[in-house]
Amino acid sequence: MKPIRKSNSKRPFPPWIFYIQTTYRKIVETTGSMTERLLPKSIHSVTPQGFELKVGLFVLAASLNFLW
């Protein structure tokens, strides 16, 4: 878990670490955007517990959607 350094860094990582960082970052960004696309634009809830319940159920439904 090391952040990607800027290109003009005085202490750059070796090329093989940079390759691994960019590869895994693409995977994480793609997974996050696909999950975000499946969730609704807004979630109406009155209590914090209701919001947590709805978000958890939406994520569960989205993960089950990938299985089919």
N, C-alpha and C positions, 0 to 999 in steps of 0.2 A: 504494500500500500504506500507507494511513493507518488507524489504529484509529478505531472509532466512539467519539466522545466522549459523556460523560454529558449528560443534558438540562440540568443546571444548570451547565454549563461556562462559565467566564468568557470563553473564546475559542472559541465554537462555529464549526463549518464552515458555509459557505453552504448553503441548502436543496438546491441542485442536487447538491452533493457528497454530502450526507447521503442523498439519494435513490439515487444510484449505489452508495454503500456498502451500503445495506440490500438493494438488488436483487441485487448480486453475492454478498452474504453468504448470502442465501436459496438461490441456485444452488449455492454451495459446500457448505452444510449438507445440502441434499437429496442431492447426489451422494455425499457422505461417508456418509450414513445408508443409501443404497441399496447401496453397496459393502459396508458393514458387515453389512447384512442377508443378503447372499449368502455371506459367509464363515462357516466353522464356528465354534461357540462356543469350542472349544479345538483346539489344534494340538499333537500329540505329536511331539516330536523329541528327539534325544539330543545333537546338536551344534549350535552356532550356524549352521554352514553348512547343515545340514539344515533348520533353521527358516527361514532365508532362502530356500532353494529352495522349500519348501512354500508360504510366503506368496507368493512370486513366481508360482508356478504357479496358486495359487488366484485371484490377481488377474487373471492371463492368462485363466483359464477364465471368470471373471466377465465380463471385457470381451468375450470371444467370445460369451458368452450374450446380450449386448445386441445383437450383430449379427444374430442369428437372429430 
